[in-house]
Amino acid sequence: MKNEQTAKEGGTEMMGLNDFEKELKSTVKSLSPAIALILFFQLVFLRMPLPEFIQIVLGLLCAVPGFVLFVQGAKLGLLPIGERVGTSLIERRALFLILLFGFLLGAVLTIAEPDVRLLAYQIDKVMISDISRGEIIAVTALGLGIFALIALLRIVFDTPIEYILVPGYLICLILVLITPEEFLVKAFDMGAVTTGPLTVPFLIALGVGMASVLGGRTRLKTGFGILAVGSIGPIMAILIWGILRGWL
């Protein structure tokens, strides 16, 4: 029985690795319209110097295998480990462990998220005030960590998602009225970029893994929505942070 399971798992891995060529074709197909549009703008409007344009084209060509490798890595690594972790947390029946792991996972994934780091760099470059990139990332990570924790609790207690989304966004709307203007757009942008290529596959798999152990079709549906809940955290955290900075 154990040998069969091992063979099955090995077969799944090989099947995933053999999908590389298929994924490559799919990625090239997806990126082709964007590349065609860039070529059109270059010929009609931009007219960049040839060396600069060649550099951009080479960058796009380098991005193609990068996309393919990331998608395969997510399928073979992030998704399975996310489901295993979610299953293990529920089987241990330790609420404190779920809370601790939810917070730490949300915070750590946010710090590692490329989109978050890129946006933080842009904010740091544009903002006049003495706000550092590290400070922006830390506040964003704290917000997502807290709401990732809340999202996992929602799965455990089978709470309807509207009970969290409606109050959460109402609080954000109230905060918008008293937050300094320079923080408003940045808060909502951060809420969007936190659901990036690292966070999305891991958190979705984690939620589905937890819900599958709890059982029932309704419970399994509850495994989704973890990103919707989690994205409130960075928005609220940066809005509150903006208010506190205005007072200090």
Biotite code that builds the C-alpha atoms (Angstrom):
import biotite.structure as struc

atoms = struc.array([
    struc.Atom([0.000, 0.000, 0.000], chain_id="A", res_id=1, res_name="MET", atom_name="CA", element="C"),
    struc.Atom([2.804, 2.357, 0.976], chain_id="A", res_id=2, res_name="LYS", atom_name="CA", element="C"),
    struc.Atom([4.696, 1.516, -2.253], chain_id="A", res_id=3, res_name="ASN", atom_name="CA", element="C"),
    struc.Atom([1.562, 2.262, -4.283], chain_id="A", res_id=4, res_name="GLU", atom_name="CA", element="C"),
    struc.Atom([1.186, 5.641, -2.577], chain_id="A", res_id=5, res_name="GLN", atom_name="CA", element="C"),
    struc.Atom([4.872, 6.450, -3.195], chain_id="A", res_id=6, res_name="THR", atom_name="CA", element="C"),
    struc.Atom([4.564, 5.448, -6.841], chain_id="A", res_id=7, res_name="ALA", atom_name="CA", element="C"),
    struc.Atom([1.428, 7.556, -7.174], chain_id="A", res_id=8, res_name="LYS", atom_name="CA", element="C"),
    struc.Atom([3.148, 10.596, -5.659], chain_id="A", res_id=9, res_name="GLU", atom_name="CA", element="C"),
    struc.Atom([6.207, 10.038, -7.877], chain_id="A", res_id=10, res_name="GLY", atom_name="CA", element="C"),
    struc.Atom([3.960, 9.724, -10.921], chain_id="A", res_id=11, res_name="GLY", atom_name="CA", element="C"),
    struc.Atom([2.259, 12.998, -10.017], chain_id="A", res_id=12, res_name="THR", atom_name="CA", element="C"),
    struc.Atom([5.636, 14.738, -9.756], chain_id="A", res_id=13, res_name="GLU", atom_name="CA", element="C"),
    struc.Atom([6.800, 13.353, -13.110], chain_id="A", res_id=14, res_name="MET", atom_name="CA", element="C"),
    struc.Atom([3.537, 14.392, -14.702], chain_id="A", res_id=15, res_name="MET", atom_name="CA", element="C"),
    struc.Atom([4.097, 17.913, -13.360], chain_id="A", res_id=16, res_name="GLY", atom_name="CA", element="C"),
    struc.Atom([7.667, 18.033, -14.719], chain_id="A", res_id=17, res_name="LEU", atom_name="CA", element="C"),
    struc.Atom([6.537, 16.748, -18.097], chain_id="A", res_id=18, res_name="ASN", atom_name="CA", element="C"),
    struc.Atom([4.041, 19.624, -18.276], chain_id="A", res_id=19, res_name="ASP", atom_name="CA", element="C"),
    struc.Atom([6.952, 22.083, -18.682], chain_id="A", res_id=20, res_name="PHE", atom_name="CA", element="C"),
    struc.Atom([6.726, 22.145, -22.482], chain_id="A", res_id=21, res_name="GLU", atom_name="CA", element="C"),
    struc.Atom([2.962, 22.625, -22.365], chain_id="A", res_id=22, res_name="LYS", atom_name="CA", element="C"),
    struc.Atom([3.350, 25.459, -19.836], chain_id="A", res_id=23, res_name="GLU", atom_name="CA", element="C"),
    struc.Atom([6.038, 27.085, -22.007], chain_id="A", res_id=24, res_name="LEU", atom_name="CA", element="C"),
    struc.Atom([3.724, 27.127, -25.032], chain_id="A", res_id=25, res_name="LYS", atom_name="CA", element="C"),
    struc.Atom([0.893, 28.529, -22.905], chain_id="A", res_id=26, res_name="SER", atom_name="CA", element="C"),
    struc.Atom([3.124, 31.292, -21.499], chain_id="A", res_id=27, res_name="THR", atom_name="CA", element="C"),
    struc.Atom([4.435, 32.294, -24.936], chain_id="A", res_id=28, res_name="VAL", atom_name="CA", element="C"),
    struc.Atom([0.845, 32.378, -26.198], chain_id="A", res_id=29, res_name="LYS", atom_name="CA", element="C"),
    struc.Atom([-0.243, 34.555, -23.246], chain_id="A", res_id=30, res_name="SER", atom_name="CA", element="C"),
    struc.Atom([2.661, 37.009, -23.591], chain_id="A", res_id=31, res_name="LEU", atom_name="CA", element="C"),
    struc.Atom([2.461, 37.295, -27.398], chain_id="A", res_id=32, res_name="SER", atom_name="CA", element="C"),
    struc.Atom([-0.260, 40.034, -27.428], chain_id="A", res_id=33, res_name="PRO", atom_name="CA", element="C"),
    struc.Atom([1.736, 42.120, -24.917], chain_id="A", res_id=34, res_name="ALA", atom_name="CA", element="C"),
    struc.Atom([4.935, 41.757, -26.973], chain_id="A", res_id=35, res_name="ILE", atom_name="CA", element="C"),
    struc.Atom([3.044, 42.657, -30.174], chain_id="A", res_id=36, res_name="ALA", atom_name="CA", element="C"),
    struc.Atom([1.622, 45.761, -28.469], chain_id="A", res_id=37, res_name="LEU", atom_name="CA", element="C"),
    struc.Atom([5.091, 46.849, -27.305], chain_id="A", res_id=38, res_name="ILE", atom_name="CA", element="C"),
    struc.Atom([6.428, 46.410, -30.861], chain_id="A", res_id=39, res_name="LEU", atom_name="CA", element="C"),
    struc.Atom([3.534, 48.496, -32.206], chain_id="A", res_id=40, res_name="PHE", atom_name="CA", element="C"),
    struc.Atom([4.179, 51.332, -29.724], chain_id="A", res_id=41, res_name="PHE", atom_name="CA", element="C"),
    struc.Atom([7.898, 51.206, -30.496], chain_id="A", res_id=42, res_name="GLN", atom_name="CA", element="C"),
    struc.Atom([7.332, 51.524, -34.240], chain_id="A", res_id=43, res_name="LEU", atom_name="CA", element="C"),
    struc.Atom([4.553, 54.143, -34.074], chain_id="A", res_id=44, res_name="VAL", atom_name="CA", element="C"),
    struc.Atom([5.021, 56.232, -30.912], chain_id="A", res_id=45, res_name="PHE", atom_name="CA", element="C"),
    struc.Atom([8.059, 55.475, -28.741], chain_id="A", res_id=46, res_name="LEU", atom_name="CA", element="C"),
    struc.Atom([10.881, 55.147, -31.291], chain_id="A", res_id=47, res_name="ARG", atom_name="CA", element="C"),
    struc.Atom([13.432, 54.308, -28.588], chain_id="A", res_id=48, res_name="MET", atom_name="CA", element="C"),
    struc.Atom([17.108, 53.982, -29.546], chain_id="A", res_id=49, res_name="PRO", atom_name="CA", element="C"),
    struc.Atom([17.797, 50.483, -30.885], chain_id="A", res_id=50, res_name="LEU", atom_name="CA", element="C"),
    struc.Atom([20.177, 49.385, -28.044], chain_id="A", res_id=51, res_name="PRO", atom_name="CA", element="C"),
    struc.Atom([17.573, 50.381, -25.432], chain_id="A", res_id=52, res_name="GLU", atom_name="CA", element="C"),
    struc.Atom([14.788, 48.569, -27.286], chain_id="A", res_id=53, res_name="PHE", atom_name="CA", element="C"),
    struc.Atom([16.929, 45.424, -27.696], chain_id="A", res_id=54, res_name="ILE", atom_name="CA", element="C"),
    struc.Atom([17.541, 45.453, -23.939], chain_id="A", res_id=55, res_name="GLN", atom_name="CA", element="C"),
    struc.Atom([13.768, 45.528, -23.305], chain_id="A", res_id=56, res_name="ILE", atom_name="CA", element="C"),
    struc.Atom([13.172, 42.674, -25.769], chain_id="A", res_id=57, res_name="VAL", atom_name="CA", element="C"),
    struc.Atom([15.900, 40.579, -24.108], chain_id="A", res_id=58, res_name="LEU", atom_name="CA", element="C"),
    struc.Atom([14.296, 41.268, -20.732], chain_id="A", res_id=59, res_name="GLY", atom_name="CA", element="C"),
    struc.Atom([10.938, 40.007, -22.016], chain_id="A", res_id=60, res_name="LEU", atom_name="CA", element="C"),
    struc.Atom([12.578, 36.887, -23.450], chain_id="A", res_id=61, res_name="LEU", atom_name="CA", element="C"),
    struc.Atom([14.213, 36.208, -20.074], chain_id="A", res_id=62, res_name="CYS", atom_name="CA", element="C"),
    struc.Atom([10.830, 36.622, -18.375], chain_id="A", res_id=63, res_name="ALA", atom_name="CA", element="C"),
    struc.Atom([9.245, 33.772, -20.370], chain_id="A", res_id=64, res_name="VAL", atom_name="CA", element="C"),
    struc.Atom([11.222, 30.865, -18.805], chain_id="A", res_id=65, res_name="PRO", atom_name="CA", element="C"),
    struc.Atom([10.950, 32.689, -15.473], chain_id="A", res_id=66, res_name="GLY", atom_name="CA", element="C"),
    struc.Atom([7.142, 32.611, -15.653], chain_id="A", res_id=67, res_name="PHE", atom_name="CA", element="C"),
    struc.Atom([7.154, 28.957, -16.687], chain_id="A", res_id=68, res_name="VAL", atom_name="CA", element="C"),
    struc.Atom([9.502, 27.909, -13.871], chain_id="A", res_id=69, res_name="LEU", atom_name="CA", element="C"),
    struc.Atom([7.476, 29.846, -11.318], chain_id="A", res_id=70, res_name="PHE", atom_name="CA", element="C"),
    struc.Atom([4.154, 28.279, -12.361], chain_id="A", res_id=71, res_name="VAL", atom_name="CA", element="C"),
    struc.Atom([5.688, 24.792, -12.290], chain_id="A", res_id=72, res_name="GLN", atom_name="CA", element="C"),
    struc.Atom([7.285, 25.550, -8.923], chain_id="A", res_id=73, res_name="GLY", atom_name="CA", element="C"),
    struc.Atom([3.935, 26.680, -7.540], chain_id="A", res_id=74, res_name="ALA", atom_name="CA", element="C"),
    struc.Atom([2.216, 23.516, -8.802], chain_id="A", res_id=75, res_name="LYS", atom_name="CA", element="C"),
    struc.Atom([4.910, 21.135, -7.537], chain_id="A", res_id=76, res_name="LEU", atom_name="CA", element="C"),
    struc.Atom([5.898, 22.975, -4.357], chain_id="A", res_id=77, res_name="GLY", atom_name="CA", element="C"),
    struc.Atom([3.712, 25.785, -3.008], chain_id="A", res_id=78, res_name="LEU", atom_name="CA", element="C"),
    struc.Atom([0.301, 24.182, -3.628], chain_id="A", res_id=79, res_name="LEU", atom_name="CA", element="C"),
    struc.Atom([1.105, 20.728, -2.141], chain_id="A", res_id=80, res_name="PRO", atom_name="CA", element="C"),
    struc.Atom([2.895, 22.125, 0.931], chain_id="A", res_id=81, res_name="ILE", atom_name="CA", element="C"),
    struc.Atom([0.084, 24.621, 1.505], chain_id="A", res_id=82, res_name="GLY", atom_name="CA", element="C"),
    struc.Atom([-2.512, 21.841, 1.531], chain_id="A", res_id=83, res_name="GLU", atom_name="CA", element="C"),
    struc.Atom([-0.364, 19.623, 3.775], chain_id="A", res_id=84, res_name="ARG", atom_name="CA", element="C"),
    struc.Atom([0.158, 22.439, 6.289], chain_id="A", res_id=85, res_name="VAL", atom_name="CA", element="C"),
    struc.Atom([-3.568, 23.277, 6.306], chain_id="A", res_id=86, res_name="GLY", atom_name="CA", element="C"),
    struc.Atom([-4.479, 19.631, 6.874], chain_id="A", res_id=87, res_name="THR", atom_name="CA", element="C"),
    struc.Atom([-1.908, 19.246, 9.654], chain_id="A", res_id=88, res_name="SER", atom_name="CA", element="C"),
    struc.Atom([-3.087, 22.367, 11.511], chain_id="A", res_id=89, res_name="LEU", atom_name="CA", element="C"),
    struc.Atom([-6.686, 21.136, 11.673], chain_id="A", res_id=90, res_name="ILE", atom_name="CA", element="C"),
    struc.Atom([-5.720, 17.565, 12.618], chain_id="A", res_id=91, res_name="GLU", atom_name="CA", element="C"),
    struc.Atom([-3.713, 18.843, 15.613], chain_id="A", res_id=92, res_name="ARG", atom_name="CA", element="C"),
    struc.Atom([-6.811, 20.682, 16.911], chain_id="A", res_id=93, res_name="ARG", atom_name="CA", element="C"),
    struc.Atom([-4.661, 23.423, 18.457], chain_id="A", res_id=94, res_name="ALA", atom_name="CA", element="C"),
    struc.Atom([-6.373, 26.782, 17.993], chain_id="A", res_id=95, res_name="LEU", atom_name="CA", element="C"),
    struc.Atom([-3.380, 28.705, 19.343], chain_id="A", res_id=96, res_name="PHE", atom_name="CA", element="C"),
    struc.Atom([-1.123, 27.024, 16.760], chain_id="A", res_id=97, res_name="LEU", atom_name="CA", element="C"),
    struc.Atom([-3.528, 27.974, 13.957], chain_id="A", res_id=98, res_name="ILE", atom_name="CA", element="C"),
    struc.Atom([-3.582, 31.605, 15.150], chain_id="A", res_id=99, res_name="LEU", atom_name="CA", element="C"),
    struc.Atom([0.192, 31.799, 15.506], chain_id="A", res_id=100, res_name="LEU", atom_name="CA", element="C"),
    struc.Atom([0.880, 30.121, 12.165], chain_id="A", res_id=101, res_name="PHE", atom_name="CA", element="C"),
    struc.Atom([-1.734, 32.225, 10.355], chain_id="A", res_id=102, res_name="GLY", atom_name="CA", element="C"),
    struc.Atom([-0.185, 35.465, 11.581], chain_id="A", res_id=103, res_name="PHE", atom_name="CA", element="C"),
    struc.Atom([3.435, 34.437, 10.928], chain_id="A", res_id=104, res_name="LEU", atom_name="CA", element="C"),
    struc.Atom([2.647, 32.983, 7.505], chain_id="A", res_id=105, res_name="LEU", atom_name="CA", element="C"),
    struc.Atom([0.777, 36.098, 6.376], chain_id="A", res_id=106, res_name="GLY", atom_name="CA", element="C"),
    struc.Atom([3.558, 38.393, 7.582], chain_id="A", res_id=107, res_name="ALA", atom_name="CA", element="C"),
    struc.Atom([6.462, 36.344, 6.176], chain_id="A", res_id=108, res_name="VAL", atom_name="CA", element="C"),
    struc.Atom([4.836, 35.845, 2.753], chain_id="A", res_id=109, res_name="LEU", atom_name="CA", element="C"),
    struc.Atom([4.159, 39.584, 2.535], chain_id="A", res_id=110, res_name="THR", atom_name="CA", element="C"),
    struc.Atom([7.778, 40.464, 3.305], chain_id="A", res_id=111, res_name="ILE", atom_name="CA", element="C"),
    struc.Atom([8.939, 38.046, 0.580], chain_id="A", res_id=112, res_name="ALA", atom_name="CA", element="C"),
    struc.Atom([6.282, 39.115, -1.962], chain_id="A", res_id=113, res_name="GLU", atom_name="CA", element="C"),
    struc.Atom([8.022, 40.705, -5.010], chain_id="A", res_id=114, res_name="PRO", atom_name="CA", element="C"),
    struc.Atom([5.036, 42.957, -5.833], chain_id="A", res_id=115, res_name="ASP", atom_name="CA", element="C"),
    struc.Atom([5.011, 44.388, -2.304], chain_id="A", res_id=116, res_name="VAL", atom_name="CA", element="C"),
    struc.Atom([8.727, 45.136, -2.405], chain_id="A", res_id=117, res_name="ARG", atom_name="CA", element="C"),
    struc.Atom([8.433, 46.784, -5.817], chain_id="A", res_id=118, res_name="LEU", atom_name="CA", element="C"),
    struc.Atom([5.525, 49.018, -4.769], chain_id="A", res_id=119, res_name="LEU", atom_name="CA", element="C"),
    struc.Atom([7.266, 49.887, -1.486], chain_id="A", res_id=120, res_name="ALA", atom_name="CA", element="C"),
    struc.Atom([10.325, 50.928, -3.502], chain_id="A", res_id=121, res_name="TYR", atom_name="CA", element="C"),
    struc.Atom([8.193, 53.179, -5.725], chain_id="A", res_id=122, res_name="GLN", atom_name="CA", element="C"),
    struc.Atom([6.428, 54.744, -2.703], chain_id="A", res_id=123, res_name="ILE", atom_name="CA", element="C"),
    struc.Atom([9.758, 55.314, -0.959], chain_id="A", res_id=124, res_name="ASP", atom_name="CA", element="C"),
    struc.Atom([11.092, 57.032, -4.092], chain_id="A", res_id=125, res_name="LYS", atom_name="CA", element="C"),
    struc.Atom([8.057, 59.286, -4.640], chain_id="A", res_id=126, res_name="VAL", atom_name="CA", element="C"),
    struc.Atom([6.939, 60.276, -1.120], chain_id="A", res_id=127, res_name="MET", atom_name="CA", element="C"),
    struc.Atom([8.343, 63.497, 0.287], chain_id="A", res_id=128, res_name="ILE", atom_name="CA", element="C"),
    struc.Atom([8.108, 62.445, 3.949], chain_id="A", res_id=129, res_name="SER", atom_name="CA", element="C"),
    struc.Atom([10.770, 60.421, 5.788], chain_id="A", res_id=130, res_name="ASP", atom_name="CA", element="C"),
    struc.Atom([9.025, 57.069, 5.284], chain_id="A", res_id=131, res_name="ILE", atom_name="CA", element="C"),
    struc.Atom([11.398, 54.179, 4.638], chain_id="A", res_id=132, res_name="SER", atom_name="CA", element="C"),
    struc.Atom([10.743, 51.186, 2.403], chain_id="A", res_id=133, res_name="ARG", atom_name="CA", element="C"),
    struc.Atom([11.260, 48.838, 5.367], chain_id="A", res_id=134, res_name="GLY", atom_name="CA", element="C"),
    struc.Atom([8.624, 50.699, 7.366], chain_id="A", res_id=135, res_name="GLU", atom_name="CA", element="C"),
    struc.Atom([6.068, 50.369, 4.550], chain_id="A", res_id=136, res_name="ILE", atom_name="CA", element="C"),
    struc.Atom([6.731, 46.625, 4.161], chain_id="A", res_id=137, res_name="ILE", atom_name="CA", element="C"),
    struc.Atom([6.587, 46.035, 7.944], chain_id="A", res_id=138, res_name="ALA", atom_name="CA", element="C"),
    struc.Atom([3.193, 47.775, 8.308], chain_id="A", res_id=139, res_name="VAL", atom_name="CA", element="C"),
    struc.Atom([1.825, 45.889, 5.289], chain_id="A", res_id=140, res_name="THR", atom_name="CA", element="C"),
    struc.Atom([3.097, 42.555, 6.667], chain_id="A", res_id=141, res_name="ALA", atom_name="CA", element="C"),
    struc.Atom([1.511, 43.264, 10.066], chain_id="A", res_id=142, res_name="LEU", atom_name="CA", element="C"),
    struc.Atom([-1.846, 44.000, 8.427], chain_id="A", res_id=143, res_name="GLY", atom_name="CA", element="C"),
    struc.Atom([-1.864, 40.884, 6.266], chain_id="A", res_id=144, res_name="LEU", atom_name="CA", element="C"),
    struc.Atom([-0.638, 38.738, 9.160], chain_id="A", res_id=145, res_name="GLY", atom_name="CA", element="C"),
    struc.Atom([-3.550, 39.796, 11.386], chain_id="A", res_id=146, res_name="ILE", atom_name="CA", element="C"),
    struc.Atom([-6.164, 39.308, 8.673], chain_id="A", res_id=147, res_name="PHE", atom_name="CA", element="C"),
    struc.Atom([-4.667, 35.990, 7.510], chain_id="A", res_id=148, res_name="ALA", atom_name="CA", element="C"),
    struc.Atom([-5.194, 34.869, 11.102], chain_id="A", res_id=149, res_name="LEU", atom_name="CA", element="C"),
    struc.Atom([-8.832, 36.082, 10.948], chain_id="A", res_id=150, res_name="ILE", atom_name="CA", element="C"),
    struc.Atom([-9.302, 34.290, 7.595], chain_id="A", res_id=151, res_name="ALA", atom_name="CA", element="C"),
    struc.Atom([-8.125, 30.976, 9.100], chain_id="A", res_id=152, res_name="LEU", atom_name="CA", element="C"),
    struc.Atom([-10.475, 31.457, 12.059], chain_id="A", res_id=153, res_name="LEU", atom_name="CA", element="C"),
    struc.Atom([-13.326, 31.981, 9.586], chain_id="A", res_id=154, res_name="ARG", atom_name="CA", element="C"),
    struc.Atom([-12.572, 28.562, 8.080], chain_id="A", res_id=155, res_name="ILE", atom_name="CA", element="C"),
    struc.Atom([-12.418, 26.867, 11.495], chain_id="A", res_id=156, res_name="VAL", atom_name="CA", element="C"),
    struc.Atom([-15.729, 28.348, 12.702], chain_id="A", res_id=157, res_name="PHE", atom_name="CA", element="C"),
    struc.Atom([-17.418, 28.249, 9.262], chain_id="A", res_id=158, res_name="ASP", atom_name="CA", element="C"),
    struc.Atom([-18.248, 31.973, 9.413], chain_id="A", res_id=159, res_name="THR", atom_name="CA", element="C"),
    struc.Atom([-19.965, 33.584, 6.384], chain_id="A", res_id=160, res_name="PRO", atom_name="CA", element="C"),
    struc.Atom([-17.455, 35.797, 4.595], chain_id="A", res_id=161, res_name="ILE", atom_name="CA", element="C"),
    struc.Atom([-19.790, 38.819, 4.526], chain_id="A", res_id=162, res_name="GLU", atom_name="CA", element="C"),
    struc.Atom([-19.583, 38.987, 8.344], chain_id="A", res_id=163, res_name="TYR", atom_name="CA", element="C"),
    struc.Atom([-15.918, 39.937, 7.910], chain_id="A", res_id=164, res_name="ILE", atom_name="CA", element="C"),
    struc.Atom([-15.827, 41.777, 4.577], chain_id="A", res_id=165, res_name="LEU", atom_name="CA", element="C"),
    struc.Atom([-18.664, 44.237, 5.279], chain_id="A", res_id=166, res_name="VAL", atom_name="CA", element="C"),
    struc.Atom([-17.432, 45.451, 8.714], chain_id="A", res_id=167, res_name="PRO", atom_name="CA", element="C"),
    struc.Atom([-13.824, 45.386, 7.471], chain_id="A", res_id=168, res_name="GLY", atom_name="CA", element="C"),
    struc.Atom([-14.448, 47.661, 4.497], chain_id="A", res_id=169, res_name="TYR", atom_name="CA", element="C"),
    struc.Atom([-16.799, 49.897, 6.524], chain_id="A", res_id=170, res_name="LEU", atom_name="CA", element="C"),
    struc.Atom([-13.959, 50.489, 8.997], chain_id="A", res_id=171, res_name="ILE", atom_name="CA", element="C"),
    struc.Atom([-11.633, 51.244, 6.058], chain_id="A", res_id=172, res_name="CYS", atom_name="CA", element="C"),
    struc.Atom([-14.138, 53.763, 4.648], chain_id="A", res_id=173, res_name="LEU", atom_name="CA", element="C"),
    struc.Atom([-14.349, 55.510, 8.031], chain_id="A", res_id=174, res_name="ILE", atom_name="CA", element="C"),
    struc.Atom([-10.546, 55.592, 8.252], chain_id="A", res_id=175, res_name="LEU", atom_name="CA", element="C"),
    struc.Atom([-10.391, 57.111, 4.752], chain_id="A", res_id=176, res_name="VAL", atom_name="CA", element="C"),
    struc.Atom([-12.165, 60.210, 6.099], chain_id="A", res_id=177, res_name="LEU", atom_name="CA", element="C"),
    struc.Atom([-9.469, 60.914, 8.694], chain_id="A", res_id=178, res_name="ILE", atom_name="CA", element="C"),
    struc.Atom([-6.281, 59.541, 7.080], chain_id="A", res_id=179, res_name="THR", atom_name="CA", element="C"),
    struc.Atom([-3.807, 62.025, 5.521], chain_id="A", res_id=180, res_name="PRO", atom_name="CA", element="C"),
    struc.Atom([-4.306, 62.166, 1.746], chain_id="A", res_id=181, res_name="GLU", atom_name="CA", element="C"),
    struc.Atom([-0.809, 60.931, 0.847], chain_id="A", res_id=182, res_name="GLU", atom_name="CA", element="C"),
    struc.Atom([-1.602, 57.528, 2.429], chain_id="A", res_id=183, res_name="PHE", atom_name="CA", element="C"),
    struc.Atom([-5.031, 56.880, 0.858], chain_id="A", res_id=184, res_name="LEU", atom_name="CA", element="C"),
    struc.Atom([-4.223, 55.590, -2.630], chain_id="A", res_id=185, res_name="VAL", atom_name="CA", element="C"),
    struc.Atom([-1.104, 53.820, -1.397], chain_id="A", res_id=186, res_name="LYS", atom_name="CA", element="C"),
    struc.Atom([-3.151, 51.886, 1.180], chain_id="A", res_id=187, res_name="ALA", atom_name="CA", element="C"),
    struc.Atom([-5.512, 50.449, -1.450], chain_id="A", res_id=188, res_name="PHE", atom_name="CA", element="C"),
    struc.Atom([-2.636, 49.747, -3.850], chain_id="A", res_id=189, res_name="ASP", atom_name="CA", element="C"),
    struc.Atom([-0.885, 47.767, -1.110], chain_id="A", res_id=190, res_name="MET", atom_name="CA", element="C"),
    struc.Atom([-4.079, 45.808, -0.493], chain_id="A", res_id=191, res_name="GLY", atom_name="CA", element="C"),
    struc.Atom([-4.029, 44.793, -4.161], chain_id="A", res_id=192, res_name="ALA", atom_name="CA", element="C"),
    struc.Atom([-0.358, 43.815, -4.510], chain_id="A", res_id=193, res_name="VAL", atom_name="CA", element="C"),
    struc.Atom([-0.234, 41.671, -1.357], chain_id="A", res_id=194, res_name="THR", atom_name="CA", element="C"),
    struc.Atom([-2.186, 39.005, -3.236], chain_id="A", res_id=195, res_name="THR", atom_name="CA", element="C"),
    struc.Atom([0.791, 38.311, -5.497], chain_id="A", res_id=196, res_name="GLY", atom_name="CA", element="C"),
    struc.Atom([2.489, 35.214, -6.947], chain_id="A", res_id=197, res_name="PRO", atom_name="CA", element="C"),
    struc.Atom([3.837, 33.924, -3.605], chain_id="A", res_id=198, res_name="LEU", atom_name="CA", element="C"),
    struc.Atom([0.831, 34.654, -1.408], chain_id="A", res_id=199, res_name="THR", atom_name="CA", element="C"),
    struc.Atom([-1.943, 33.487, -3.728], chain_id="A", res_id=200, res_name="VAL", atom_name="CA", element="C"),
    struc.Atom([-1.023, 29.805, -4.339], chain_id="A", res_id=201, res_name="PRO", atom_name="CA", element="C"),
    struc.Atom([0.117, 29.143, -0.768], chain_id="A", res_id=202, res_name="PHE", atom_name="CA", element="C"),
    struc.Atom([-2.834, 30.759, 1.044], chain_id="A", res_id=203, res_name="LEU", atom_name="CA", element="C"),
    struc.Atom([-5.446, 29.255, -1.292], chain_id="A", res_id=204, res_name="ILE", atom_name="CA", element="C"),
    struc.Atom([-3.940, 25.781, -0.882], chain_id="A", res_id=205, res_name="ALA", atom_name="CA", element="C"),
    struc.Atom([-3.733, 26.300, 2.889], chain_id="A", res_id=206, res_name="LEU", atom_name="CA", element="C"),
    struc.Atom([-7.407, 27.266, 3.097], chain_id="A", res_id=207, res_name="GLY", atom_name="CA", element="C"),
    struc.Atom([-8.562, 24.384, 0.902], chain_id="A", res_id=208, res_name="VAL", atom_name="CA", element="C"),
    struc.Atom([-6.420, 21.938, 2.903], chain_id="A", res_id=209, res_name="GLY", atom_name="CA", element="C"),
    struc.Atom([-7.979, 23.083, 6.193], chain_id="A", res_id=210, res_name="MET", atom_name="CA", element="C"),
    struc.Atom([-11.522, 23.031, 4.805], chain_id="A", res_id=211, res_name="ALA", atom_name="CA", element="C"),
    struc.Atom([-11.097, 19.546, 3.285], chain_id="A", res_id=212, res_name="SER", atom_name="CA", element="C"),
    struc.Atom([-10.281, 18.059, 6.704], chain_id="A", res_id=213, res_name="VAL", atom_name="CA", element="C"),
    struc.Atom([-13.304, 19.742, 8.300], chain_id="A", res_id=214, res_name="LEU", atom_name="CA", element="C"),
    struc.Atom([-15.476, 18.041, 5.658], chain_id="A", res_id=215, res_name="GLY", atom_name="CA", element="C"),
    struc.Atom([-18.680, 18.828, 3.796], chain_id="A", res_id=216, res_name="GLY", atom_name="CA", element="C"),
    struc.Atom([-19.230, 20.763, 0.566], chain_id="A", res_id=217, res_name="ARG", atom_name="CA", element="C"),
    struc.Atom([-20.162, 23.932, 2.464], chain_id="A", res_id=218, res_name="THR", atom_name="CA", element="C"),
    struc.Atom([-16.958, 23.680, 4.485], chain_id="A", res_id=219, res_name="ARG", atom_name="CA", element="C"),
    struc.Atom([-14.910, 23.167, 1.324], chain_id="A", res_id=220, res_name="LEU", atom_name="CA", element="C"),
    struc.Atom([-16.336, 26.381, -0.137], chain_id="A", res_id=221, res_name="LYS", atom_name="CA", element="C"),
    struc.Atom([-15.301, 28.153, 3.066], chain_id="A", res_id=222, res_name="THR", atom_name="CA", element="C"),
    struc.Atom([-11.692, 27.316, 2.175], chain_id="A", res_id=223, res_name="GLY", atom_name="CA", element="C"),
    struc.Atom([-11.866, 30.003, -0.498], chain_id="A", res_id=224, res_name="PHE", atom_name="CA", element="C"),
    struc.Atom([-12.095, 33.699, 0.367], chain_id="A", res_id=225, res_name="GLY", atom_name="CA", element="C"),
    struc.Atom([-8.883, 33.720, 2.393], chain_id="A", res_id=226, res_name="ILE", atom_name="CA", element="C"),
    struc.Atom([-7.356, 36.247, -0.046], chain_id="A", res_id=227, res_name="LEU", atom_name="CA", element="C"),
    struc.Atom([-10.433, 38.488, 0.034], chain_id="A", res_id=228, res_name="ALA", atom_name="CA", element="C"),
    struc.Atom([-10.255, 38.664, 3.827], chain_id="A", res_id=229, res_name="VAL", atom_name="CA", element="C"),
    struc.Atom([-6.470, 38.956, 3.917], chain_id="A", res_id=230, res_name="GLY", atom_name="CA", element="C"),
    struc.Atom([-6.339, 41.905, 1.500], chain_id="A", res_id=231, res_name="SER", atom_name="CA", element="C"),
    struc.Atom([-8.308, 44.092, 3.950], chain_id="A", res_id=232, res_name="ILE", atom_name="CA", element="C"),
    struc.Atom([-5.411, 43.951, 6.428], chain_id="A", res_id=233, res_name="GLY", atom_name="CA", element="C"),
    struc.Atom([-2.783, 45.962, 4.505], chain_id="A", res_id=234, res_name="PRO", atom_name="CA", element="C"),
    struc.Atom([-5.362, 48.621, 3.564], chain_id="A", res_id=235, res_name="ILE", atom_name="CA", element="C"),
    struc.Atom([-6.486, 49.081, 7.162], chain_id="A", res_id=236, res_name="MET", atom_name="CA", element="C"),
    struc.Atom([-2.947, 48.898, 8.547], chain_id="A", res_id=237, res_name="ALA", atom_name="CA", element="C"),
    struc.Atom([-1.595, 51.632, 6.249], chain_id="A", res_id=238, res_name="ILE", atom_name="CA", element="C"),
    struc.Atom([-4.631, 53.874, 6.844], chain_id="A", res_id=239, res_name="LEU", atom_name="CA", element="C"),
    struc.Atom([-4.157, 53.573, 10.628], chain_id="A", res_id=240, res_name="ILE", atom_name="CA", element="C"),
    struc.Atom([-0.419, 54.059, 10.220], chain_id="A", res_id=241, res_name="TRP", atom_name="CA", element="C"),
    struc.Atom([-1.087, 57.256, 8.248], chain_id="A", res_id=242, res_name="GLY", atom_name="CA", element="C"),
    struc.Atom([-3.297, 58.588, 11.052], chain_id="A", res_id=243, res_name="ILE", atom_name="CA", element="C"),
    struc.Atom([-0.699, 57.747, 13.717], chain_id="A", res_id=244, res_name="LEU", atom_name="CA", element="C"),
    struc.Atom([2.070, 59.435, 11.727], chain_id="A", res_id=245, res_name="ARG", atom_name="CA", element="C"),
    struc.Atom([-0.101, 62.528, 11.421], chain_id="A", res_id=246, res_name="GLY", atom_name="CA", element="C"),
    struc.Atom([-0.475, 62.684, 15.214], chain_id="A", res_id=247, res_name="TRP", atom_name="CA", element="C"),
    struc.Atom([3.185, 61.993, 16.059], chain_id="A", res_id=248, res_name="LEU", atom_name="CA", element="C"),
])
